[in-house]
């Protein structure tokens, strides 16, 4: 699988949307204010629709039956789950406290520092669901491992996302609106999962795997277009502040980039120590470092608003996602020889399997 046109140039599209949003928000602010005010019970309706369009087509790829295959690659699964849920959210919070809360504080708007940290926490609180299939393919990953790992992560996300976010926001002395947070989980995780699985089942009943594959191809661009429209709206509402403080985006990108490299490296190293095959260790490292930025953007808007620092921080995550993850892909591919010279692996075959 290769990156499609939208995925390959995602950073460019995001940059163009940032520029267009800032320009349109300055020239014709009225429509943006109307859309931003279209809120019912703390939920912005246009954003809710866009988020479903972002997430549901991605979740169509997930086959719950893949959970039966978890035991086949249990070392890689255990490593990835540990990094995704026990390390990554907490390491991002630590980097946020260190860089945004202390080192970079003098160069950031004082009233937004806590909000930026909240955005970073939301960004790292759940692993990616869709783009990891592309990353896995680019490192010749074991497809059954990738599918079962993503299915397992989605199951964990339903119950773990809100407690992790609530805990880390509380530790950061940031007020946690639990009712709004739980509403976000229902709207942006539970409901899309149900819709996607019903849709997936209908496709399979109507035309089998071929019908599902056609549907996935047809709706693949929808997710990214919806994401870009959300960013256009977001920057149309807060672009003026960004124009006056362009350094903020660069400073927010630093902890995001560091956490990707640190968590990818940790997952890759642990897999090598455990004697996991390279074709499993590659996608494990990429999934371990990935962020579900679509969910993060949506939750930040619901919890803190369009014009919040939290929303901006999650958007910076989108901006750096593709170039940083592609660099991880290159590192994984170029280090295959080193990996397979590890004590537990020879030529991609587990050492203890050779004696059988």
C-alpha positions as CSV (number, residue, x, y, z in Angstrom):
1,X,0.0,0.0,0.0
2,X,1.3,3.4,-0.9
3,X,0.3,6.8,0.4
4,X,-2.5,8.3,-1.7
5,X,-2.5,11.9,-2.9
6,X,-4.3,13.3,0.2
7,X,-2.2,11.3,2.6
8,X,1.2,12.0,0.9
9,X,0.7,15.7,1.0
10,X,-1.3,16.0,4.2
11,X,1.1,18.5,5.8
12,X,0.8,20.7,2.7
13,X,-3.1,20.5,2.8
14,X,-3.1,21.3,6.5
15,X,-0.8,24.3,5.9
16,X,-3.0,25.5,3.0
17,X,-6.1,25.2,5.2
18,X,-4.3,27.1,8.0
19,X,-3.5,30.0,5.5
20,X,-7.0,29.9,4.0
21,X,-8.7,29.8,7.4
22,X,-6.7,32.8,8.7
23,X,-7.3,34.8,5.6
24,X,-11.1,34.1,5.3
25,X,-11.5,34.6,9.1
26,X,-10.0,38.0,8.8
27,X,-11.9,39.0,5.6
28,X,-15.3,37.5,6.3
29,X,-15.5,36.6,10.0
30,X,-19.4,36.5,10.1
31,X,-20.0,33.0,8.6
32,X,-17.3,31.5,10.9
33,X,-18.9,33.1,14.0
34,X,-22.3,31.7,12.9
35,X,-21.0,28.2,12.5
36,X,-19.0,28.4,15.8
37,X,-22.2,29.4,17.6
38,X,-24.3,26.5,16.2
39,X,-24.1,24.6,19.5
40,X,-26.7,22.4,21.2
41,X,-26.0,20.9,24.7
42,X,-22.3,21.8,24.5
43,X,-21.9,20.1,21.0
44,X,-21.2,22.1,17.9
45,X,-23.4,20.5,15.3
46,X,-21.3,21.2,12.2
47,X,-18.2,19.9,14.0
48,X,-20.0,16.8,15.1
49,X,-21.0,16.0,11.5
50,X,-17.5,16.6,10.3
51,X,-16.0,14.4,13.0
52,X,-18.3,11.5,12.1
53,X,-17.3,12.0,8.5
54,X,-13.7,11.8,9.6
55,X,-13.9,8.8,11.9
56,X,-16.6,6.5,10.6
57,X,-15.0,5.7,7.2
58,X,-11.7,4.9,9.1
59,X,-13.5,2.6,11.5
60,X,-15.0,0.7,8.6
61,X,-11.6,-1.0,8.2
62,X,-11.8,-2.6,11.6
63,X,-12.8,-6.2,11.8
64,X,-13.8,-7.2,15.4
65,X,-13.1,-10.8,14.4
66,X,-9.4,-9.9,14.3
67,X,-9.4,-9.9,18.1
68,X,-9.3,-13.7,17.9
69,X,-5.8,-13.4,16.5
70,X,-4.4,-11.4,19.3
71,X,-2.7,-14.4,20.9
72,X,-0.7,-15.2,17.7
73,X,1.6,-12.2,18.3
74,X,1.2,-11.7,22.0
75,X,4.7,-10.2,22.6
76,X,4.2,-7.5,20.0
77,X,0.6,-6.9,21.2
78,X,1.7,-6.6,24.8
79,X,4.5,-4.2,23.9
80,X,2.2,-2.0,21.8
81,X,-0.6,-1.9,24.3
82,X,1.9,-1.0,27.1
83,X,3.4,1.8,25.1
84,X,0.0,3.1,23.8
85,X,-1.8,3.1,27.1
86,X,0.7,3.0,29.9
87,X,3.6,5.2,28.5
88,X,2.5,7.5,25.7
89,X,-0.2,9.6,27.4
90,X,1.9,10.0,30.5
91,X,5.1,10.8,28.6
92,X,3.3,13.5,26.6
93,X,1.9,15.0,29.8
94,X,5.4,15.0,31.2
95,X,6.8,16.7,28.0
96,X,4.0,19.2,28.1
97,X,4.7,20.1,31.7
98,X,8.4,20.3,31.0
99,X,8.4,22.3,27.7
100,X,5.2,24.2,27.7
101,X,4.7,24.6,31.4
102,X,8.3,25.6,32.2
103,X,10.9,25.9,29.4
104,X,8.8,27.7,26.8
105,X,6.4,29.5,29.2
106,X,8.0,32.9,28.8
107,X,7.3,32.9,25.0
108,X,3.7,31.7,25.2
109,X,0.5,33.6,26.0
110,X,0.2,33.2,29.8
111,X,-3.6,32.6,29.7
112,X,-3.2,29.7,27.2
113,X,-0.4,27.6,28.8
114,X,-2.7,25.2,30.6
115,X,-4.9,24.9,27.5
116,X,-1.9,24.0,25.4
117,X,-1.0,21.3,27.8
118,X,-4.5,20.0,27.8
119,X,-4.4,19.7,24.0
120,X,-1.2,17.8,24.1
121,X,-2.7,15.3,26.6
122,X,-5.8,14.8,24.4
123,X,-3.5,14.3,21.3
124,X,-1.6,11.4,23.0
125,X,-4.5,9.8,24.9
126,X,-5.5,7.4,22.1
127,X,-3.6,5.7,19.3
128,X,-4.3,6.2,15.6
129,X,-6.9,4.0,13.9
130,X,-6.6,4.6,10.2
131,X,-3.2,5.9,9.0
132,X,-1.4,3.0,10.9
133,X,-2.5,0.7,8.1
134,X,-0.5,2.8,5.7
135,X,2.5,3.0,8.0
136,X,2.4,-0.8,8.5
137,X,2.3,-1.4,4.8
138,X,5.3,0.9,4.2
139,X,7.4,-1.2,6.6
140,X,6.2,-4.5,5.2
141,X,4.3,-5.1,8.5
142,X,2.5,-8.4,9.3
143,X,-1.1,-7.4,8.3
144,X,-2.9,-9.8,10.7
145,X,-0.9,-8.3,13.6
146,X,-1.8,-4.7,12.5
147,X,-5.5,-5.5,12.2
148,X,-5.7,-7.3,15.5
149,X,-3.8,-4.6,17.3
150,X,-6.0,-1.8,15.9
151,X,-9.1,-3.8,16.8
152,X,-7.8,-4.3,20.3
153,X,-6.9,-0.6,20.7
154,X,-10.3,0.5,19.6
155,X,-11.9,-1.8,22.2
156,X,-9.6,-0.3,24.9
157,X,-10.3,3.2,23.8
158,X,-14.0,3.0,24.5
159,X,-13.3,2.5,28.2
160,X,-9.9,4.0,28.8
161,X,-9.9,7.3,26.9
162,X,-12.0,9.3,29.4
163,X,-10.3,8.1,32.6
164,X,-6.8,8.7,31.2
165,X,-7.7,12.2,30.0
166,X,-9.5,13.0,33.2
167,X,-6.5,11.8,35.3
168,X,-3.9,13.7,33.4
169,X,-5.9,16.9,33.2
170,X,-6.5,16.6,36.9
171,X,-2.8,16.1,37.6
172,X,-2.2,19.2,35.5
173,X,-4.6,21.2,37.7
174,X,-6.9,21.7,34.8
175,X,-10.7,21.6,35.5
176,X,-12.2,18.4,34.1
177,X,-15.8,18.8,32.8
178,X,-16.6,15.1,33.2
179,X,-20.1,15.4,31.7
180,X,-18.7,17.0,28.6
181,X,-15.8,14.5,28.4
182,X,-18.1,11.5,28.7
183,X,-20.4,13.1,26.1
184,X,-17.4,13.3,23.8
185,X,-16.6,9.6,24.3
186,X,-20.2,8.7,23.4
187,X,-20.4,11.0,20.4
188,X,-16.9,10.5,18.9
189,X,-16.0,6.9,19.9
190,X,-19.1,4.8,20.8
191,X,-21.5,6.1,18.2
192,X,-19.0,6.0,15.3
193,X,-17.9,2.5,16.2
194,X,-21.5,1.3,16.2
195,X,-22.3,3.1,12.9
196,X,-19.1,1.7,11.3
197,X,-19.8,-1.9,12.3
198,X,-23.4,-1.8,11.2
199,X,-22.3,-0.3,7.9
200,X,-19.5,-2.8,7.5
201,X,-21.9,-5.7,8.2
202,X,-24.3,-4.3,5.6
203,X,-21.6,-4.1,3.0
204,X,-20.5,-7.7,3.6
205,X,-24.0,-9.0,3.5
206,X,-24.8,-7.1,0.3
207,X,-21.7,-7.9,-1.7
208,X,-19.0,-9.6,0.4
209,X,-15.4,-8.4,0.8
210,X,-15.5,-6.9,-2.7
211,X,-18.4,-4.5,-1.8
212,X,-16.6,-3.5,1.4
213,X,-13.4,-2.8,-0.5
214,X,-15.3,-0.6,-3.0
215,X,-16.9,1.3,-0.1
216,X,-13.5,1.9,1.5
217,X,-12.0,3.2,-1.7
218,X,-15.0,5.4,-2.4
219,X,-15.0,7.0,1.1
220,X,-11.3,7.1,1.8
221,X,-10.9,10.8,0.8
222,X,-14.0,11.8,2.8
223,X,-12.2,11.5,6.1
224,X,-9.4,13.8,5.1
225,X,-11.6,16.3,3.4
226,X,-13.7,16.5,6.6
227,X,-10.6,17.0,8.7
228,X,-9.4,19.8,6.4
229,X,-12.8,21.5,6.6
230,X,-12.6,21.3,10.4
231,X,-9.2,22.9,10.3
232,X,-10.4,25.6,8.0
233,X,-13.2,26.4,10.4
234,X,-10.9,26.3,13.4
235,X,-8.3,28.7,12.0
236,X,-11.0,31.0,10.6
237,X,-12.1,31.5,14.2
238,X,-8.7,31.8,15.9
239,X,-6.4,32.8,13.0
240,X,-5.9,36.4,14.2
241,X,-4.3,35.3,17.4
242,X,-2.0,32.9,15.5
243,X,-0.8,35.6,13.1
244,X,0.5,37.6,15.9
245,X,2.2,34.6,17.6
246,X,3.6,32.3,14.9
247,X,6.2,31.0,17.3
248,X,3.5,29.1,19.2
249,X,3.1,26.5,16.5
250,X,6.9,25.8,16.4
251,X,7.1,25.5,20.2
252,X,4.1,23.1,20.4
253,X,5.6,20.9,17.7
254,X,8.7,20.2,19.7
255,X,7.1,18.0,22.5
256,X,4.8,16.4,20.0
257,X,7.8,15.4,17.8
258,X,9.9,14.2,20.7
259,X,7.1,12.0,22.1
260,X,6.7,10.3,18.7
261,X,10.4,9.4,18.4
262,X,10.7,8.4,22.1
263,X,7.7,6.1,22.0
264,X,8.5,4.6,18.6
265,X,12.0,3.9,19.8
266,X,10.8,2.4,23.1
267,X,8.4,0.0,21.3
268,X,11.0,-1.0,18.7
269,X,13.6,-1.7,21.3
270,X,11.3,-3.7,23.6
271,X,10.2,-5.8,20.7
272,X,13.8,-6.5,19.8
273,X,14.6,-7.5,23.4
274,X,11.6,-9.8,23.4
275,X,12.6,-11.5,20.2
276,X,9.6,-10.3,18.2
277,X,9.9,-10.6,14.4
278,X,10.8,-7.5,12.5
279,X,7.6,-7.6,10.5
280,X,5.7,-7.2,13.8
281,X,8.1,-4.8,15.5
282,X,7.8,-2.3,12.7
283,X,4.1,-1.7,12.9
284,X,4.3,-2.1,16.7
285,X,6.6,0.9,16.8
286,X,4.5,3.0,14.5
287,X,1.2,2.2,16.3
288,X,2.9,2.8,19.6
289,X,3.9,6.3,18.5
290,X,0.7,7.2,16.6
291,X,-1.9,9.7,17.7
292,X,-5.7,9.7,17.0
293,X,-5.6,13.3,16.0
294,X,-9.1,13.4,14.6
295,X,-10.5,12.4,18.0
296,X,-8.2,14.8,19.7
297,X,-9.3,17.8,17.6
298,X,-13.0,17.0,18.1
299,X,-12.6,16.5,21.9
300,X,-10.6,19.7,22.3
301,X,-13.2,21.7,20.5
302,X,-16.0,20.2,22.7
303,X,-14.2,20.6,26.0
304,X,-12.4,23.9,25.4
305,X,-13.9,25.6,22.3
306,X,-12.7,26.5,18.8
307,X,-10.6,29.4,20.0
308,X,-8.8,27.5,22.7
309,X,-5.1,26.7,23.0
310,X,-6.1,23.0,23.3
311,X,-7.7,23.0,19.9
312,X,-4.6,24.7,18.4
313,X,-2.3,22.1,20.1
314,X,-4.2,19.2,18.5
315,X,-4.0,20.9,15.1
316,X,-0.2,21.2,15.4
317,X,-0.3,17.4,15.9
318,X,-2.0,17.0,12.5
319,X,0.6,19.3,11.0
320,X,3.6,17.2,12.0
321,X,2.0,13.8,11.8
322,X,2.9,12.7,8.2
323,X,6.6,14.0,8.0
324,X,7.5,12.7,11.5
325,X,5.8,9.3,11.0
326,X,7.4,8.9,7.5
327,X,10.8,9.6,9.1
328,X,10.1,6.8,11.6
329,X,9.2,4.5,8.7
330,X,12.6,5.2,7.1
331,X,14.4,4.5,10.4
332,X,12.6,1.2,10.9
333,X,13.3,0.1,7.3
334,X,17.0,1.1,7.4
335,X,17.6,-0.6,10.8
336,X,16.3,-4.0,9.8
337,X,19.8,-5.5,9.7
338,X,20.6,-4.2,13.2
339,X,17.2,-5.4,14.5
340,X,17.6,-9.0,13.2
341,X,21.1,-9.2,14.6
342,X,19.5,-9.0,18.0
343,X,19.9,-12.0,20.4
344,X,16.4,-13.3,19.9
345,X,16.0,-12.8,16.2
346,X,17.9,-14.1,13.1
347,X,16.6,-13.3,9.7
348,X,13.1,-12.6,10.9
349,X,12.8,-16.1,12.6
350,X,12.6,-16.4,16.3
351,X,15.7,-18.0,17.7
352,X,13.8,-20.5,19.9
353,X,11.8,-21.6,16.8
354,X,15.0,-22.8,15.0
355,X,15.5,-25.6,17.4
356,X,12.1,-27.1,16.9
